[in-house]
Amino acid sequence: MYVYYQRFILKGDVIKMGVFDKLGQAFGVSKGIDIEDYMGSAEMEDVDILHEPADMYVKPVAVVSEGDVKLIEDELSRRNIILLNIEEVAKRPTTRNNIIARLKQYVSKINGDIAQIDENRVLLTPAKIKIIKRKKMGEKDR
């Protein structure tokens, strides 16, 4: 169930909430909310106010060390799709190869998928989501 408020009125650094503001004034309470305090509060840090919650998300992740593999595995286990930026580890081929090998093994274990998009980006999908990979122009069927 969704509850829609009449509208938000921005006045300087204060949000006043139309109908609720009038009700507050009727009861002798007229308190604005400082937008910086509201948006920075702990209860708002995981709230996406523009969209409803989704079953899964596409998350960009920049990998800088082998320690980031655990974070990526956790995101995949939450059924999120990962757009992995490997530009930083591309400078260290051994590290890059170890990270990609571990991620290939993990997505295989969970029945996900992995594909290189370009030189610096890799797409990883969680369980039961497959990537359609097309052959490059000029490649013959093998």
Buried (B, 14 or more C-beta within 10 A) or exposed (E): EEEEEEEEEEEEEEBBBEEEBEEBEEEEEEEBBEBEEEEEEEEEEEEEEEEEEEEEBEBEBEBBEEEBBEEBBEBBEEBBBBBBBBBBBEEEEEBBEBBBEBBBEBBEEBEBBBBEEEEBBBBBBBEEBEEEEEEEEEEEEE
